[in-house]
């Protein structure tokens, strides 16, 4: 979206250049307007460069999040399996009387 806006602004600046070349201005000298438009063009170029850098950074960040999500899903699965195994391996809780009876039976 930002790139589209920059493209639109660049077209507007180009139209201003053409309009200045054809008409000039009564308020400011053509040279002053040309300098201002040149400054604006430099600003647009700088912003385009910054947007490109931001896009690269965002792609890198998105890739890191994708890797994080994959690892998180794997760790979550392993944790769930571990908790299930622990739950299945718990010894059943037996009363003291039941243990005494078991000892007598074994003897």
Phi and psi in degrees as a GROMACS rama.xvg file:
@    title "Ramachandran Plot"
@    xaxis  label "Phi"
@    yaxis  label "Psi"
@TYPE xy
-63.8127  -39.7203  UNK-2
-63.6223  -39.3772  UNK-3
-63.8883  -41.4512  UNK-4
-63.2674  -41.0196  UNK-5
-63.8496  -39.4908  UNK-6
-61.9963  -43.1455  UNK-7
-61.9125  -44.8759  UNK-8
-64.6727  -37.2158  UNK-9
-63.3315  -41.3793  UNK-10
-62.8277  -40.4983  UNK-11
-61.9753  -42.156  UNK-12
-63.2878  -40.3387  UNK-13
-62.8066  -40.3761  UNK-14
-63.3697  -39.1587  UNK-15
-62.7661  -40.8631  UNK-16
-60.4317  -46.9986  UNK-17
-64.2833  -41.9956  UNK-18
-63.2766  -40.7922  UNK-19
-63.7882  -41.8774  UNK-20
-63.823  -34.7774  UNK-21
-83.7819  -44.2495  UNK-22
-104.738  -38.503  UNK-23
76.4323  -170.468  UNK-24
-144.731  141.632  UNK-25
-80.3957  -28.6924  UNK-26
-76.7835  -43.2154  UNK-27
-126.413  159.071  UNK-28
-72.4707  151.481  UNK-29
-58.6449  -33.3763  UNK-30
-65.876  -41.5856  UNK-31
-65.8297  -42.2943  UNK-32
-65.7406  -39.1224  UNK-33
-61.7504  -42.3964  UNK-34
-63.2905  -43.147  UNK-35
-63.6212  -42.8563  UNK-36
-65.078  -38.3057  UNK-37
-62.385  -41.3717  UNK-38
-62.2201  -43.0811  UNK-39
-62.9534  -39.4707  UNK-40
-63.2438  -40.4506  UNK-41
-63.5021  -40.7386  UNK-42
-62.5134  -43.1818  UNK-43
-62.4075  -44.5781  UNK-44
-59.9564  -41.091  UNK-45
-63.3971  -43.5873  UNK-46
-65.7347  -39.9321  UNK-47
-59.3269  -42.595  UNK-48
-63.5154  -43.2719  UNK-49
-64.1062  -39.6523  UNK-50
-64.1257  -40.1909  UNK-51
-62.2113  -43.3153  UNK-52
-64.0041  -41.5259  UNK-53
-63.1607  -41.1286  UNK-54
-62.0182  -43.5376  UNK-55
-62.0827  -44.8378  UNK-56
-62.8582  -42.5498  UNK-57
-64.7257  -38.3152  UNK-58
-63.6117  -40.6605  UNK-59
-63.4068  -43.6199  UNK-60
-64.9323  -41.9425  UNK-61
-61.7451  -38.8713  UNK-62
-64.3632  -42.4636  UNK-63
-63.4752  -39.3662  UNK-64
-65.8359  -37.4513  UNK-65
-62.4297  -45.0561  UNK-66
-62.3808  -43.026  UNK-67
-59.2145  -45.0848  UNK-68
-61.6937  -40.8456  UNK-69
-63.6068  -46.4324  UNK-70
-66.3221  -40.1985  UNK-71
-61.5685  -42.523  UNK-72
-62.7883  -40.8664  UNK-73
-65.7342  -45.0667  UNK-74
-64.5049  -38.9983  UNK-75
-62.6938  -42.8215  UNK-76
-63.564  -45.2741  UNK-77
-62.4924  -42.1172  UNK-78
-62.2743  -42.6269  UNK-79
-62.9569  -42.7304  UNK-80
-62.6061  -42.7645  UNK-81
-60.9913  -46.8774  UNK-82
-62.9839  -37.4288  UNK-83
-64.2398  -44.9175  UNK-84
-63.2927  -42.2019  UNK-85
-61.7404  -42.2728  UNK-86
-63.954  -38.6912  UNK-87
-74.7799  -26.8131  UNK-88
-90.4549  -2.56591  UNK-89
-65.7305  134.595  UNK-90
-70.5582  145.801  UNK-91
-68.3112  144.356  UNK-92
-79.0001  123.528  UNK-93
-121.48  143.777  UNK-94
-75.1715  165.132  UNK-95
-63.4227  -39.1099  UNK-96
-61.8937  -42.8948  UNK-97
-64.1993  -37.5679  UNK-98
-67.1469  -41.0439  UNK-99
-62.2083  -42.1493  UNK-100
-64.446  -39.3344  UNK-101
-63.8841  -40.112  UNK-102
-62.6281  -45.1183  UNK-103
-61.6289  -40.7761  UNK-104
-65.7423  -41.2821  UNK-105
-68.4008  -32.15  UNK-106
